[in-house]
Amino acid sequence: MLTVEKNKESDANDRGRGAKRLHLAITAVIMVLIFVHSAMPADLSSAESGILVGLFLRLLGGDAERISFIVRKCAHFTEYTVLGFSLGFTVEDLIGVSESGTGKVKSLSLAWVIGTLYACTDEFHQIYVPGRSGELRDVGIDCCGVLTGVLLYTAYRHLKHRQQATPESR
C-alpha cells in the first residue's frame, strides 16, 4: 500500500515539474516572438499592421494614420498582456506564491518587474532596427499590458482556488 501511495505522489510531482517546464517554455516563446517582431524593419512591420488597418478602414472609415497608430499601440498592449499572464504562472512556479497577502504581492510584483524590464530592453533593441525607434510611450503601454496580464492571472488563480476549495454539489 505504501508503494502505491509513493507512486501516486511521484506521478503528481512529475506532472507538476512538467507544468512548470511548460509555463517557462511558453513565457520564453512569447518573449522570443516579441523580440522577433521588434526586430522587423519598419517597412515589414507596417505591412503587417497594414492588414488590420485596411480592414478597419473598410469597416469604419476614418483617418488611416490614426487607425494605424491605434492598431500598433493595441498590439503592444496585447502582446505584453499575454506576457504578463504567462509570467504570473512562471514566477509562481519558480518562487512559489504564499497564501499571505504580502507573499502574493511580492511574487506578482516580480512578474510585473520582469515584464517591465523586458519592455525596456525591447524598446532599446528597436533603436538599432532600420526605420524603428525606441519610444518611452511604448514602454508605458507595454508596462500597462504586463500589469493587466498579471491582474488577469491573479483573477484566474483566485477563481481556480475558489473552485478547488468549494465542494462540488451534485
TIDO-337523 format. One record per residue: residue in three letters; residue number from 1; x, y, z of N, C-alpha, C in turn. Coordinates in steps of 0.1 Angstrom, whole numbers, always signed. Each point is the difference from the previous one (the first is absolute). Example, Ala and Ser with C-alpha at 12.3 -4.5 7.8 and 13.67 -1.06 7.14 Angstrom:
BEGIN
TORPA   code   pos     n.x     n.y     n.z    ca.x    ca.y    ca.z     c.x     c.y     c.z
TORPA    ALA     1    +132     -57     +78      -9     +12      +0      +9     +12      +0
TORPA    SER     2      -4     +11      -7      +9     +11      +0      -8     +11      +8
//
This chain:
BEGIN
TORPA   code   pos     n.x     n.y     n.z    ca.x    ca.y    ca.z     c.x     c.y     c.z
TORPA    MET     1      +8     -12      +0      -8     +12      +0      +9     +13      +0
TORPA    LEU     2     +11      -1      +8      +9     +12      +0      +6      +2     -13
TORPA    THR     3      +3     -10      -8      +6      +2     -13     -10      +6     -10
TORPA    VAL     4     -13      -3      +1     -10      +6      -8      -1     +15      +3
TORPA    GLU     5      +0      +4     +12      -1     +14      +4     +12      +7      -5
TORPA    LYS     6     +12      -6      +2     +12      +6      -5      +0      +3     -15
TORPA    ASN     7      -5     -10      -7      -1      +1     -15      -9     +11      -4
TORPA    LYS     8     -12      +1      +7      -9     +11      -3      +6     +14      +3
TORPA    GLU     9      +8      +1     +11      +7     +12      +3     +10      +4     -10
TORPA    SER    10      +8     -11      -5     +10      +2     -10      -6      +5     -13
TORPA    ASP    11     -12      -6      -4      -7      +4     -12      -4     +15      +1
TORPA    ALA    12      -5      +3     +11      -5     +14      +2     +12     +10      -1
TORPA    ASN    13     +11      -4      +6     +12      +9      -1      +5      +1     -14
TORPA    ASP    14      +0     -11      -8      +4      +0     -14      -9      +9      -8
TORPA    ARG    15     -13      +0      +3     -10      +8      -7      +3     +15      +3
TORPA    GLY    16      +3      +2     +13      +3     +14      +4     +12      +6      -6
TORPA    ARG    17     +11      -9      -1     +12      +5      -7      -2      +2     -14
TORPA    GLY    18      -9      -8      -7      -3      +1     -14      -7     +13      -2
TORPA    ALA    19     -10      +4      +8      -7     +12      -1      +9     +12      +2
TORPA    LYS    20      +9      -1      +9      +9     +11      +3      +9      +3     -12
TORPA    ARG    21      +5     -11      -6      +8      +1     -12      -8      +6     -12
TORPA    LEU    22     -12      -5      -1      -9      +6     -11      -3     +15      +2
TORPA    HIS    23      -2      +4     +12      -3     +14      +3     +13      +8      -4
TORPA    LEU    24     +11      -5      +5     +13      +8      -4      +2      +0     -15
TORPA    ALA    25      -2     -11      -6      +2      -1     -15     -10     +10      -7
TORPA    ILE    26     -12      +0      +4     -10      +9      -6      +4     +15      +2
TORPA    THR    27      +5      +3     +12      +4     +14      +3     +12      +3      -9
TORPA    ALA    28     +10      -9      -2     +11      +2      -8      -4      +2     -15
TORPA    VAL    29      -9      -8      -4      -5      +1     -14      -6     +14      -3
TORPA    ILE    30      -8      +4     +10      -7     +14      -1     +11     +10      -1
TORPA    MET    31     +10      -1      +8     +11     +10      +0      +7      +0     -13
TORPA    VAL    32      +3     -12      -6      +7      -1     -12      -9      +6     -12
TORPA    LEU    33     -13      -3      +1      -9      +6     -10      +0     +15      +0
TORPA    ILE    34      +0      +6     +12      +0     +14      +2     +13      +6      -6
TORPA    PHE    35     +11      -7      +3     +13      +4      -5      +1      +0     -15
TORPA    VAL    36      -5     -11      -6      +0      -2     -14      -8     +11      -7
TORPA    HIS    37     -12      +2      +6      -9     +10      -6      +7     +14      +1
TORPA    SER    38      +7      +3     +11      +6     +13      +2     +12      +1     -10
TORPA    ALA    39      +6     -11      -4     +12      +0      -9      -4      +3     -14
TORPA    MET    40     -13      +0      -3      -5      +2     -14      +3     +15      -4
TORPA    PRO    41      +6      +2     -11      +2     +14      -5     -14      +6      -1
TORPA    ALA    42      +0     +13      +0     -13      +8      +0      -9      -3     -12
TORPA    ASP    43      +6      -2     -12      -9      -3     -11      -7     -14      +1
TORPA    LEU    44      +6     -10      +6      -6     -13      +2     -11      +1     +11
TORPA    SER    45      +4      +7     +10      -9      +2     +11     -13      +8      -4
TORPA    SER    46      +2     +10      -8     -11      +8      -5      -9      -9      -9
TORPA    ALA    47      +6      -8      -8      -8      -8      -9      -8     -10      +8
TORPA    GLU    48      +6      -5     +10      -7     -10      +9     -12      +7      +7
TORPA    SER    49      +2     +11      +6     -11      +7      +6     -10      +6     -10
TORPA    GLY    50      +5      +3     -12      -8      +5     -11     -12      -8      -3
TORPA    ILE    51      +1     -13      +2     -11      -9      -3     -12      +3      +9
TORPA    LEU    52      +3      +2     +13     -11      +3      +9      -5     +15      -2
TORPA    VAL    53      +9      +8      -3      -4     +14      -2      -9      +1     -12
TORPA    GLY    54      +3      -7     -11      -8      -1     -12     -14      -5      +3
TORPA    LEU    55      -1     -10      +9     -13      -6      +4      -8     +10      +7
TORPA    PHE    56      +6      +7     +10      -7     +10      +8      -4     +12      -9
TORPA    LEU    57      +8      +4      -9      -4     +11      -9     -12      -4      -9
TORPA    ARG    58      +0     -13      -5     -12      -4      -8     -13      -1      +9
TORPA    LEU    59      +2      -4     +12     -12      -2      +9      -5     +13      +6
TORPA    LEU    60     +10      +8      +5      -4     +12      +7      +3     +13      -7
TORPA    GLY    61      +9      +0     -10      +4     +12      -6      +9      +8     +10
TORPA    GLY    62      +3     +12      -3      +8      +8      +9     +14      +3      -6
TORPA    ASP    63      +8      +5      +9     +14      +4      -3     +10     -11      +1
TORPA    ALA    64      +6      -4     -11      +9     -11      -1     +11      +1     +10
TORPA    GLU    65      +6     +12      +2     +11      +2      +9      -4      -3     +15
TORPA    ARG    66     -12      +6      +3      -5      -2     +14      -3     -15      +3
TORPA    ILE    67      -6      -7     -10      -3     -14      +2     +12      -8      +1
TORPA    SER    68     +10      +3      -8     +13      -7      +0      +6      +2     +14
TORPA    PHE    69      +0     +12      +6      +5      +2     +13      -7      -8     +10
TORPA    ILE    70     -13      +0      +0      -8      -8     +10      +3     -15      -2
TORPA    VAL    71      +1      -5     -12      +2     -14      -2     +14      -4      +6
TORPA    ARG    72     +10      +8      -3     +14      -3      +5      +0      +1     +15
TORPA    LYS    73      -6      +9      +6      +0      +1     +15      -8     -11      +7
TORPA    CYS    74     -11      -4      -7      -8     -11      +5      +8     -13      -1
TORPA    ALA    75      +8      -1     -10      +9     -12      -2     +10      -1     +11
TORPA    HIS    76      +6     +12      +3     +10      +1     +12      -7      -5     +12
TORPA    PHE    77     -11      +6      +3      -8      -3     +13      -3     -15      +0
TORPA    THR    78      -5      -6     -11      -5     -13      +0     +12     -10      +2
TORPA    GLU    79     +11      +2      -7     +11     -10      +1      +6      +1     +14
TORPA    TYR    80      +0     +11      +6      +5      +1     +14     -10      -5     +11
TORPA    THR    81     -13      +1      -4     -10      -6      +9      +2     -15      +1
TORPA    VAL    82      +2      -6     -12      +2     -15      -1     +13      -3      +8
TORPA    LEU    83     +11      +8      -2     +12      -2      +8      -2      +0     +15
TORPA    GLY    84      -8     +10      +4      -2      +2     +14      -8     -12      +6
TORPA    PHE    85     -10      -5      -7      -7     -11      +4      +9     -13      +2
TORPA    SER    86      +8      -2     -11      +9     -11      +0     +11      +2     +12
TORPA    LEU    87      +5     +12      +2      +9      +2     +11      -6      -3     +13
TORPA    GLY    88     -13      +2      +2      -6      -4     +12      +2     -14      +4
TORPA    PHE    89      -3      -9     -10      +2     -14      +2     +15      -3      +2
TORPA    THR    90      +9      +5      -8     +14      -3      +1      +6      +4     +13
TORPA    VAL    91      -3     +12      +5      +5      +5     +13      -5      -8     +11
TORPA    GLU    92     -13      -4      +0      -6      -8     +10      +8     -14      +0
TORPA    ASP    93      +2      -5     -12      +7     -13      -1     +15      +1      +6
TORPA    LEU    94      +7     +11      -3     +14      +1      +4      +2      +3     +15
TORPA    ILE    95      -9      +9      +5      +3      +5     +14     -12      -4      +9
TORPA    GLY    96     -11      -5      -6     -11      -3      +8      -8     +13      +4
TORPA    VAL    97     -12      -2      +4      -8     +11      +5      -6      -5     +13
TORPA    SER    98      +3      +7     +11      -6      -3     +12     -14      +5      +1
TORPA    GLU    99      -8      -5      +8     -14      +4      +1      -1     +13      +8
TORPA    SER   100     +11      +5      +5      -1     +13      +7      -1     +11     -10
TORPA    GLY   101      -6     +11      +4      -2     +12      -9     +14      +5      -5
TORPA    THR   102      +9      +1     +10     +13      +5      -3      +8      -9     -10
TORPA    GLY   103      -1     -13      +1      +7      -9      -9      -6      +1     -14
TORPA    LYS   104     -13      +1      -1      -6      +1     -13      +4     +13      -7
TORPA    VAL   105      +0     +11      +8      +4     +13      -6     +14      +0      -5
TORPA    LYS   106      +9      -6      +8     +14      -1      -4      +2      -8     -13
TORPA    SER   107      -6     -11      -1      +2      -9     -12      -7      +7     -12
TORPA    LEU   108     -12      +6      +2      -6      +6     -12      +7     +13      -4
TORPA    SER   109      +6      +7     +10      +8     +11      -3     +13      -4      -8
TORPA    LEU   110      +5     -11      +4     +12      -5      -7      -4      -3     -15
TORPA    ALA   111     -11      -6      -2      -4      -3     -14      -2     +13      -7
TORPA    TRP   112      -6     +10      +6      -1     +13      -7     +14      +7      -3
TORPA    VAL   113      +9      -1     +10     +13      +6      -2      +7      -7     -11
TORPA    ILE   114      +0     -13      -1      +6      -8     -11      -5      +5     -13
TORPA    GLY   115     -14      +1      -1      -6      +4     -13      +4     +14      -3
TORPA    THR   116      +0      +9     +10      +4     +14      -2     +14      +1      -5
TORPA    LEU   117      +9      -7      +6     +14      +0      -4      +2      -6     -15
TORPA    TYR   118      -8     -10      -3      +0      -5     -13      -5     +11     -10
TORPA    ALA   119     -10      +7      +3      -5     +11      -8     +10     +10      -3
TORPA    CYS   120      +8      +4     +11     +11     +10      -2     +10      -5      -9
TORPA    THR   121      +4     -13      +1     +11      -6      -8      -5      -1     -15
TORPA    ASP   122     -13      -3      -1      -6      -1     -14      +0     +14      -7
TORPA    GLU   123      -4     +10      +7      +1     +14      -6     +14      +4      -3
TORPA    PHE   124      +9      -3      +9     +14      +3      -2      +5      -7     -13
TORPA    HIS   125      -4     -13      -1      +4      -8     -12      -5      +6     -13
TORPA    GLN   126     -12      +6      +1      -5      +6     -13      +7     +12      -5
TORPA    ILE   127      +8      +6      +9      +8     +12      -5     +10      -5     -11
TORPA    TYR   128      +4     -12      +0     +10      -5      -9      -7      -7     -12
TORPA    VAL   129     -13      +0      -1      -7      -6     -11      -3     +10     -11
TORPA    PRO   130      +3      -2     -13      -2     +10     -10     -15      +5      +0
TORPA    GLY   131      -1     +13      +0     -13      +7      +0      -8      -1     +12
TORPA    ARG   132      +5      -6     +11      -7      -1     +12      +6      +9     +11
TORPA    SER   133      -7      +3     +11      +6      +8     +10      -6      -6     +14
TORPA    GLY   134      +8      +3     +10      -5      -4     +14      -8     +12      +5
TORPA    GLU   135     -12      -3      +5      -9     +11      +4      -3      -3     +15
TORPA    LEU   136      +2     +11      +8      -4      -1     +14     -15      -3      +2
TORPA    ARG   137      -8      +6      -9     -15      -2      +0      -3     -15      -2
TORPA    ASP   138      +8      -7      -8      -3     -14      -3      +4      -8     +13
TORPA    VAL   139     +11      +4      +7      +3      -7     +12     -12      +2     +10
TORPA    GLY   140      -6     +11      +1     -11      +2      +9     -12      -8      -4
TORPA    ILE   141      -3      -1     -13     -11      -9      -5      +4     -14      +4
TORPA    ASP   142     +12      -4      -3      +4     -14      +3      -1      -3     +15
TORPA    CYS   143      +4      +9      +8      -1      -2     +15     -15      -2      +4
TORPA    CYS   144      -8      +8      -6     -15      -1      +3      -5     -14      -4
TORPA    GLY   145      +5      -4     -12      -4     -13      -5      +5     -11     +10
TORPA    VAL   146     +12      +0      +4      +5     -10     +10      -8      +1     +12
TORPA    LEU   147      -3     +11      +6      -8      +1     +12     -14      -6      -2
TORPA    THR   148      -6      +3     -12     -13      -6      -3      +1     -15      +0
TORPA    GLY   149     +10      -6      -6      +2     -14      -1      +2      -6     +14
TORPA    VAL   150      +8      +7      +8      +2      -5     +14     -13      +0      +8
TORPA    LEU   151      -8     +10      -2     -12      +1      +7     -10     -10      -5
TORPA    LEU   152      +0      -3     -13      -8     -11      -5      +4     -13      +5
TORPA    TYR   153     +13      -2      +1      +6     -13      +6      -5      -1     +15
TORPA    THR   154      +0     +11      +7      -4      +0     +14     -15      -3      +1
TORPA    ALA   155      -8      +5      -9     -14      -3      +0      -2     -15      -3
TORPA    TYR   156      +7      -5     -10      -1     -14      -4      +4      -9     +12
TORPA    ARG   157     +11      +3      +7      +5      -8     +11     -10      +1     +12
TORPA    HIS   158      -6     +11      +2     -10      +2     +11     -12      -9      -3
TORPA    LEU   159      -5      +1     -13     -12      -8      -4      +3     -15      +1
TORPA    LYS   160     +12      -4      -4      +4     -14      +1      +1      -5     +14
TORPA    HIS   161      +6      +8      +9      +1      -3     +14     -14      -1      +6
TORPA    ARG   162      -9      +9      -3     -14      -1      +5      -7     -12      -5
TORPA    GLN   163      +2      -4     -12      -6     -12      -5      +5     -13      +7
TORPA    GLN   164     +13      +0      +3      +6     -12      +7      -5      +0     +14
TORPA    ALA   165      -2     +11      +6      -4      +1     +14     -15      -3      +2
TORPA    THR   166      -8      +2     -10     -14      -2      +1      -3     -15      -4
TORPA    PRO   167      -7      -7     +10      -3     -14      -4     -11      +0     -11
TORPA    GLU   168      +1      -9      -9     -10      -1     -11     -13      -4      +6
TORPA    SER   169     -10      +7      -5     -14      -4      +4      -7      -8     -11
TORPA    ARG   170      -1     -12      +2      -7      -9     -11     -11      -7      +6
//
